[in-house]
Amino acid sequence: MMKKLMLCATMVAALFSACSSEDDSVNSQGVEAGKTQLVLLADIEGDGSRFGYDAEGNTLKAKFEEGDQIVYWPRKDASLTSGNGGAYFLTYQGMENGKGKFVGSVDGADLPDGTGNLHMLLCNAFTFNGTNLQTLDLSAQDGTLASAAKHSVFQADPIFFEGDSKNADKTVANGVVTISGVKFAPKTSIVKFTIKGAKGLEAGDELTVSTKDVYSKVSIGWGNAGTNSTPSTGTGNVSFTTKVAEAVDGTITTYLSVWPSTSENALGEITINAAKGTKKYSGALLRMEPSALKAGLFYRMSGEMNVSVIPVSYWTKDAAGEVTVEGYTGVGSSESVDWLSYSDGKISVSENTTGAPRTGTIYLKDAAGNNCPIEITQVEAKDFKGTYSFTTKAFASTGSYKAAADPATFDVTFTDARKGYTLKDAEDVEHTNNIGIKGLYYETVMDAAIEIDYANKTAKMGVFFDARDGEGQEANGKYATFVPAFVTMVPNAAWGKSWKFDETELGDPDYAWAWFTISSDFKKILYKNVTKSATESFSVVSQYTATSTDSKTVGLPMNNIAGIDVVISNTNVFNHSTVSGYANVYQTNPKGYEGNVFTRK
């Protein structure tokens, strides 16, 4: 049977000195018990290959470095299914006859045999966690030519040991398997960016390069860009984080290694941005030479930056007061709102009596004479009172208030909290219910906690589920209360069975909050639907211990809140004997919307 091998070398192709013609001493590596020693002798194509560059783009010869590794995946056959499922590391042991020597221990069943076919990548920006296929991450670089070189990727042609396609050798001696004859060609390009008009930026300052149709993250399981790439098909927008390598008289230089796709637009529509102090830098780059992006070539691109002033913002409460600012010499020339004034390092703020959050701008001059916008936001929980439209996916059962619909949109009122409890949650964090939501079920009020972080300029709202006995509200001849609509997270997907829509015993404590995000303009309050559990999450009731009974998720916690559940009872005691189902469920996956959302009218 043909056996395929997948290899990724985490190599530093040190591109700034020629290889020594003398062989370095090689220390033998011990072999793990029950395994066979595998030796790989790797080569780099001739001096004419574009493996490395100096600052002007001149080609230099690469060499191997101490600490280089090869990660080795065995494959059974042409289907590329894994062998034993294990991954092996071959470590660099120096030079032998002008070739890089990598040594490791491999299970005998995973060694190449017959017409073994090897596929290899050389790289430095490599991540590995166990036996899974891994990713080359080129999205974060340091901006220097050395960093771009270390993020360069090289790939060997498929290796055959027998037949007309034979291009490598395999020998077995004294129980050691040696593979030699492996050569590499580049898969990435190095780009030198030169940008004028960037006065104020210095070496080491962070830059964001936005472009399209290149790979920044590449699945290397089969040595090719794959479904884990960003962008996944090599097309679309992609972003790199890098740094200024050199800054001279307002002109900055940075280098970047990119893996081009087959698209004609690869590395097209480039913009580069930075922020430092009160200034924002942005500009477009023009491709110079050559015009078509190909692997293994050195590119120069140039452009010019526009510099603008970054607005500085502060959040404060509604009462009249002062905000202390530093670095300003007086009022600027642009128009400012009438409720803000400046004197002697302080911005005076008038009382906010509008009944809603408000943001205003005052313009101040800094020491360099720049006209700087300063944004002041006044916001408190009481400012959120008013009428909102609520959009959800509504389920209806016995005693329902709203008909089933997807999506369902109806008006609710944010008003005073019903009781305004201050309570600690299961994680011992204290919350105060300072708002009430009327209109979810007749005249009942669902309390909520609006929490404002003035320092970090964020706001959120937690709707309060209170399943404690005696806390129900009379409605439509019954007692009603709000409890979580529970679901189970499906691994590597979204959510589904098992779910529970009428749970009245939440554990200790017998209450919880589900947290909504509040938009920057304070007009939308969203509880986002989870579409992939690996990257997003619902609020969780950690004290609720029931687990899923569905065959696909059996044993997993069933404590993720996926909606607002209204249950009713003939008594103000809420338990499994008094509540047999829900009246309404407002589930957080309305068709055409991100989730359950309150929108201010």
C-alpha positions in Angstrom: 0.0 0.0 0.0 1.2 3.5 -0.8 1.8 5.5 2.3 1.7 9.3 2.2 3.4 11.5 4.8 2.5 15.0 5.7 5.3 17.2 7.1 5.5 20.8 8.2 8.9 22.2 9.1 8.8 25.0 11.6 11.9 26.5 10.2 13.6 29.9 10.4 14.9 30.4 6.9 17.6 32.8 8.1 18.1 34.9 5.1 21.0 37.2 5.9 24.2 35.1 5.6 25.4 32.4 3.2 25.5 28.7 4.3 28.8 27.5 5.6 30.5 25.1 3.2 31.8 23.2 6.2 29.7 20.6 7.9 28.7 21.3 11.4 29.1 18.7 14.0 25.9 16.6 14.5 24.9 15.1 17.9 23.0 11.9 17.7 19.5 11.9 19.1 18.2 9.2 21.4 15.3 7.0 20.1 12.1 6.6 22.2 11.4 3.1 23.3 9.3 1.1 20.8 10.0 3.6 18.0 12.3 3.9 15.0 14.7 6.8 14.4 13.8 8.8 11.3 16.3 11.1 9.7 15.4 13.7 7.1 18.1 15.4 5.1 16.6 18.6 3.7 18.0 20.8 1.0 17.3 24.3 -0.4 17.2 24.9 -4.1 20.3 26.4 -5.9 21.7 29.9 -5.3 19.6 31.3 -8.1 16.3 30.7 -6.2 14.7 33.7 -4.5 14.7 32.4 -0.9 15.8 35.5 0.8 16.3 39.2 0.3 18.2 42.1 1.7 16.6 45.5 2.1 17.0 46.2 -1.6 15.5 42.9 -2.7 18.8 41.1 -3.5 18.7 37.4 -3.3 20.6 35.7 -0.4 21.1 32.0 0.5 19.0 30.6 3.3 20.3 28.3 6.0 18.8 26.2 8.8 18.8 27.4 12.4 19.0 25.8 15.8 15.5 25.2 17.1 14.0 24.4 13.7 11.5 21.5 13.7 9.6 19.4 11.3 6.2 18.2 12.3 5.4 14.9 10.7 2.0 13.4 9.9 1.7 9.9 8.5 -1.0 9.1 5.9 -2.2 5.7 5.0 -2.9 6.0 1.3 -4.0 8.3 -1.4 -7.2 9.2 0.5 -4.9 11.1 3.0 -6.6 9.4 6.0 -4.4 9.5 9.0 -2.2 6.6 10.0 -2.1 6.1 13.8 -3.4 9.6 14.2 -0.2 10.7 15.9 2.1 13.6 15.1 5.9 13.5 15.4 8.5 16.2 15.8 11.8 16.0 13.9 14.3 18.5 15.4 17.2 20.2 13.6 20.6 18.6 14.5 22.9 20.7 12.3 24.3 20.3 8.8 25.4 17.0 7.2 27.0 17.1 3.7 25.5 20.5 3.1 22.0 19.5 4.0 19.9 20.2 7.1 19.6 17.1 9.3 16.3 16.6 11.2 15.9 13.6 13.6 13.0 12.2 15.4 11.4 9.0 16.7 8.4 7.5 14.7 6.2 4.5 15.2 7.2 1.8 12.8 3.7 1.6 11.3 4.0 5.3 10.4 7.3 5.1 8.5 7.3 5.4 4.7 7.4 2.2 2.7 7.3 1.2 -0.9 6.5 4.3 -3.0 6.1 6.6 -0.1 5.0 10.1 -1.0 6.1 13.0 1.2 4.6 16.5 1.2 6.5 19.1 3.2 6.2 22.8 4.1 9.0 24.9 5.7 7.8 27.7 7.9 8.2 29.5 11.1 4.7 30.9 11.9 3.3 27.5 12.9 0.8 26.5 15.6 0.3 22.9 16.8 -2.0 21.4 19.5 -1.8 17.7 19.6 -2.6 15.5 16.6 -4.9 17.9 14.7 -4.0 19.5 11.4 -2.5 22.8 12.0 -2.4 26.4 10.7 0.3 28.7 9.4 -0.6 32.1 10.8 0.9 35.0 8.8 -1.6 37.5 10.1 0.7 39.0 12.8 4.3 40.0 11.9 6.9 42.4 13.3 7.4 44.5 10.1 11.1 43.9 9.8 12.7 42.1 6.9 13.8 39.4 9.3 10.2 38.9 10.5 8.9 38.7 6.9 11.6 36.1 6.2 10.7 34.0 9.2 7.0 34.1 8.0 8.0 32.9 4.5 6.7 29.5 3.5 8.4 27.0 1.2 6.9 23.8 -0.2 8.6 20.7 -1.6 7.4 18.9 -4.7 5.8 15.6 -4.0 8.5 13.1 -3.2 8.7 9.6 -4.8 11.1 6.9 -3.8 10.5 4.6 -6.8 9.5 4.6 -10.5 9.8 7.2 -13.2 8.9 9.9 -10.7 11.7 9.1 -8.3 13.2 12.3 -6.9 14.4 11.3 -3.4 16.1 8.5 -1.7 15.3 6.4 1.3 17.8 4.1 3.1 17.6 1.9 6.1 20.7 1.2 8.1 21.2 0.0 11.7 17.5 0.5 12.3 17.6 4.1 11.1 15.4 5.3 8.2 17.0 8.2 6.3 15.2 10.3 3.6 17.3 12.6 1.4 16.9 14.7 -1.7 14.2 17.0 -0.5 14.1 20.5 -2.1 11.8 23.5 -1.6 10.3 26.3 -3.7 8.6 29.4 -2.2 4.9 29.7 -1.7 5.0 33.3 -0.3 6.2 36.7 -1.4 7.8 39.5 0.5 6.5 43.0 0.1 8.3 46.2 1.1 5.9 49.1 1.9 7.3 52.6 1.8 4.8 55.3 3.0 5.3 59.0 3.1 3.5 61.6 5.2 3.6 59.5 8.4 5.3 62.1 10.6 4.9 61.1 14.3 5.2 57.3 13.7 8.3 55.6 14.9 9.9 52.1 14.6 7.8 49.6 16.5 4.5 51.4 16.2 1.7 49.1 15.2 0.2 49.1 11.7 -2.9 47.4 10.2 -2.6 46.4 6.5 -5.9 45.6 4.9 -6.0 43.9 1.5 -7.7 41.2 -0.5 -7.3 37.8 -2.1 -4.2 36.6 -0.2 -3.9 34.1 2.6 -3.1 35.2 6.1 -4.0 31.9 7.8 -3.4 28.7 5.9 -4.5 25.1 6.8 -1.4 23.0 6.4 -2.8 19.5 6.9 -2.3 18.8 3.2 0.3 21.4 2.5 -2.2 23.6 0.8 -4.4 26.5 1.6 -7.7 25.0 2.8 -11.0 25.5 4.6 -9.3 27.0 7.7 -7.7 29.8 5.7 -8.6 33.4 6.0 -10.1 34.2 3.6 -11.1 30.5 3.2 -11.0 30.5 -0.6 -8.1 33.0 -1.1 -10.6 35.7 -2.1 -12.2 38.5 -0.1 -10.9 40.9 2.5 -8.1 40.1 4.9 -6.1 42.0 7.5 -2.5 41.8 8.8 -1.1 43.3 12.0 2.5 44.5 11.6 4.8 47.2 12.8 6.9 50.1 11.5 10.4 48.7 10.7 12.0 52.1 10.1 10.9 55.8 10.2 13.0 58.6 8.7 11.7 62.2 8.2 8.0 61.1 8.1 8.6 58.2 5.7 8.0 54.7 7.2 9.0 51.3 5.9 7.5 47.9 6.8 7.9 44.4 5.3 5.2 41.7 5.1 5.2 38.1 3.9 2.0 37.1 2.1 0.8 33.9 0.5 -0.9 34.9 -2.8 -4.0 33.2 -4.1 -4.6 32.5 -7.8 -6.8 35.5 -8.0 -5.8 38.4 -10.3 -6.7 40.7 -7.5 -4.3 39.2 -5.0 -2.9 41.9 -2.8 -5.3 44.4 -4.3 -6.9 47.5 -2.8 -4.3 47.8 -0.1 -4.8 50.3 2.8 -2.6 50.8 5.8 -3.7 52.4 9.1 -2.2 53.4 12.4 -3.2 55.3 15.5 -0.9 57.1 17.9 -1.7 59.7 20.5 -4.3 62.0 19.2 -3.5 61.2 15.5 -5.0 58.7 13.1 -3.0 57.7 10.0 -4.5 56.2 6.9 -3.6 55.8 3.3 -3.7 53.6 0.1 -0.7 51.9 -1.4 0.0 51.6 -5.1 1.7 48.5 -6.5 4.9 49.3 -8.3 6.9 46.4 -9.7 6.3 43.7 -10.9 2.6 44.1 -11.6 1.4 40.5 -11.1 1.7 39.0 -7.6 3.5 35.6 -7.7 5.2 33.5 -5.0 8.9 33.8 -4.5 9.3 37.4 -5.7 10.1 40.6 -3.9 7.7 43.5 -4.3 7.9 47.3 -3.6 4.8 49.3 -2.9 4.6 52.9 -2.0 1.9 55.4 -0.9 1.2 58.4 1.2 -0.7 58.7 4.5 -3.4 61.2 5.5 -3.2 62.3 9.1 -6.3 63.3 11.1 -7.0 63.8 14.8 -8.6 61.0 16.8 -11.7 62.0 18.8 -11.1 61.6 22.5 -14.2 60.5 24.4 -15.4 60.5 28.0 -18.5 59.1 29.6 -20.1 60.8 32.6 -23.4 60.8 34.5 -26.3 63.2 33.9 -25.6 65.6 36.7 -23.8 68.9 35.9 -20.1 68.6 36.5 -16.6 68.8 35.1 -14.3 66.6 33.1 -10.5 67.1 33.5 -8.5 66.9 30.3 -4.7 67.4 29.7 -2.6 68.6 26.9 -4.9 71.3 25.5 -4.3 75.0 25.3 -7.8 76.4 24.6 -11.0 76.1 22.6 -10.6 75.1 19.0 -12.2 76.8 15.9 -14.9 74.3 15.1 -18.5 74.6 16.4 -19.2 73.0 19.8 -22.5 72.1 21.4 -23.9 74.6 23.9 -23.9 72.3 26.9 -20.1 72.0 26.9 -17.6 74.7 27.7 -13.8 74.7 28.5 -11.6 76.6 30.9 -8.3 76.0 32.5 -8.0 72.2 31.7 -11.6 71.3 32.5 -14.7 70.8 30.4 -17.8 71.9 32.1 -20.9 69.8 31.4 -24.5 70.9 31.9 -27.2 68.6 33.5 -28.7 66.2 31.0 -32.5 66.6 31.3 -33.4 65.1 27.9 -34.6 61.8 29.2 -32.1 59.9 27.0 -28.3 59.4 26.7 -26.7 62.2 24.8 -23.2 62.8 23.2 -21.7 66.2 22.3 -18.4 67.4 20.9 -16.2 70.3 22.0 -13.1 71.2 19.9 -9.9 72.0 21.8 -6.4 72.9 20.5 -3.5 70.8 21.5 0.1 72.0 22.0 0.8 71.5 18.3 -2.2 73.6 17.3 -4.3 70.7 16.1 -8.1 71.1 16.3 -9.0 68.1 18.5 -12.6 66.9 18.9 -13.5 65.8 22.4 -16.7 63.8 22.8 -18.6 63.8 26.0 -21.4 61.3 26.7 -23.9 61.6 29.5 -25.7 58.4 30.3 -27.5 56.7 33.3 -29.8 53.8 33.6 -32.9 56.1 33.9 -32.1 57.5 30.4 -33.2 54.2 28.9 -36.8 54.6 29.9 -39.2 54.9 27.0 -40.9 52.9 24.3 -39.1 50.2 22.3 -40.0 47.7 19.6 -39.1 44.2 20.6 -38.2 41.7 17.9 -38.1 38.0 18.7 -39.2 34.5 17.6 -42.4 34.0 19.6 -43.8 30.6 20.7 -47.3 30.5 22.2 -49.1 27.9 24.3 -51.9 27.8 26.9 -52.4 31.2 28.5 -50.3 33.0 25.8 -50.2 36.8 25.5 -48.6 37.0 22.1 -49.4 34.8 19.1 -46.7 32.6 17.7 -44.7 34.3 14.9 -41.2 34.4 13.4 -40.3 37.1 13.5 -42.6 38.8 16.0 -42.3 42.5 16.7 -44.3 44.5 19.3 -44.0 47.5 21.5 -42.8 47.3 25.1 -42.1 50.1 27.7 -38.9 50.5 29.7 -40.1 51.9 33.1 -39.2 51.8 36.8 -38.0 48.5 38.2 -40.8 46.5 39.9 -38.8 45.8 43.1 -35.3 46.9 42.3 -33.5 44.0 44.1 -29.8 44.1 44.6 -28.6 40.5 44.6 -25.5 38.4 44.1 -25.4 35.9 41.2 -23.9 32.4 41.3 -20.5 33.8 40.7 -20.8 36.1 43.7 -21.1 39.3 41.6 -23.7 41.9 42.7 -26.2 43.4 40.4 -29.0 45.9 40.9 -32.2 45.8 38.9 -32.7 49.5 38.0 -35.2 49.3 35.1 -38.4 47.4 34.4 -39.7 46.1 31.0 -43.5 46.1 30.7 -45.4 44.5 27.8 -43.8 41.1 27.5 -46.8 39.5 29.3 -49.9 41.7 30.0 -49.1 44.2 32.7 -46.3 42.3 34.3 -42.8 43.9 34.6 -39.6 42.0 34.0 -36.9 43.7 36.0 -33.5 44.3 34.5 -30.1 45.6 35.5 -28.5 48.2 33.3 -24.8 48.5 34.1 -22.6 51.2 32.7 -18.8 51.1 32.7 -17.8 54.7 32.5 -14.0 54.1 32.3 -14.3 51.6 29.4 -17.3 53.4 27.8 -19.5 50.3 27.6 -23.1 49.5 28.7 -25.0 46.3 29.0 -28.4 45.2 30.2 -29.2 42.0 32.1 -32.8 40.8 32.1 -33.7 39.2 35.4 -35.2 35.7 35.7 -36.7 35.3 39.1 -38.0 31.7 39.8 -38.2 32.2 43.6 -41.6 31.3 45.2 -43.7 34.3 46.1 -42.2 36.5 43.4 -44.8 35.9 40.7 -47.1 38.6 39.3 -50.8 38.4 38.9 -51.9 38.4 35.3 -54.9 37.2 33.3 -56.3 35.4 36.4 -53.0 33.5 37.0 -49.6 34.1 38.5 -46.8 34.7 36.0 -43.0 34.7 36.2 -40.1 34.9 33.8 -37.6 32.0 33.6 -34.8 31.1 31.1 -35.4 29.2 27.9 -32.6 26.6 28.3 -30.8 24.9 25.4 -27.7 22.7 25.0 -24.7 23.8 23.0 -23.9 21.5 20.1 -20.2 20.9 19.7 -18.6 22.9 16.8 -22.0 24.1 15.6 -24.8 26.2 17.3 -27.4 25.0 19.7 -30.3 22.6 19.9 -31.6 19.6 21.8 -32.0 19.1 24.6 -33.9 22.2 25.6 -36.1 23.1 28.5 -38.8 25.8 28.2 -40.5 25.7 31.6 -37.8 25.2 34.2 -38.8 26.8 37.5 -36.0 25.4 39.7 -32.8 27.1 38.7 -30.7 25.9 41.6 -29.0 28.1 44.2 -29.7 31.0 43.8 -33.1 30.5 42.1 -32.6 33.5 39.8 -30.3 34.6 37.0 -29.6 37.3 34.4 -29.1 37.1 30.7 -26.9 39.9 29.3 -27.7 42.1 26.3 -25.2 44.4 24.7 -26.2 48.1 24.2 -25.2 49.7 20.9 -22.8 52.7 20.8 -25.7 55.0 19.9 -27.8 53.5 22.8 -30.7 52.8 20.5 -30.4 49.0 20.2 -30.2 46.4 23.0 -29.3 43.0 21.6 -29.1 39.4 22.9 -27.2 37.8 20.1 -28.1 34.4 18.7 -25.3 31.9 18.9 -24.4 30.4 15.5 -21.1 28.7 16.5 -20.5 27.7 20.0 -16.7 27.8 19.5 -16.7 31.6 19.0 -19.8 32.9 20.6 -21.7 32.2 23.8 -25.0 32.7 25.5 -25.4 33.7 29.1 -25.1 30.6 31.3 -26.9 29.6 34.5 -23.9 27.9 36.1 -25.9 26.7 39.1 -28.3 24.8 37.0 -27.0 21.2 36.8 -29.4 19.3 34.4 -27.7 17.8 31.4 -28.8 16.9 27.9 -30.6 13.7 27.2 -30.4 13.9 23.4 -28.3 11.3 21.8 -26.0 13.8 20.0 -25.4 16.0 23.1 -26.1 13.5 26.0 -24.4 14.6 29.2 -23.6 18.1 28.1 -24.9 21.0 30.3 -28.4 22.3 29.4 -27.9 25.7 31.0 -27.5 28.2 28.1 -30.1 30.9 28.0 -31.6 31.1 24.5 -34.7 33.2 25.2 -37.2 34.6 27.7 -39.8 32.1 28.9 -43.1 33.1 30.5 -44.7 30.4 32.8 -48.0 30.7 34.6 -49.4 29.0 37.7 -52.6 28.9 39.7 -50.5 29.6 42.8 -47.6 31.8 43.6 -45.5 28.7 44.2 -43.5 27.9 41.1 -42.3 24.3 40.9 -42.6 21.3 38.6 -46.0 20.4 40.1 -47.6 23.8 39.7 -46.2 24.7 36.2 -46.7 22.2 33.4 -45.5 24.3 30.4 -44.9 27.8 29.0 -47.4 30.5 28.0 -45.0 32.4 25.8 -41.3 31.9 24.8 -39.4 34.7 23.2 -36.6 32.8 21.5 -33.4 34.5 20.4 -33.3 33.4 16.7 -35.9 35.5 14.9 -35.7 35.1 11.2 -33.7 37.9 9.5 -32.3 39.3 12.8 -29.1 38.8 14.9 -31.1 37.9 17.9 -33.6 39.3 20.4 -33.5 43.0 20.0 -35.1 46.0 21.7 -35.0 49.1 19.4 -35.8 52.5 20.8 -38.6 54.4 19.1 
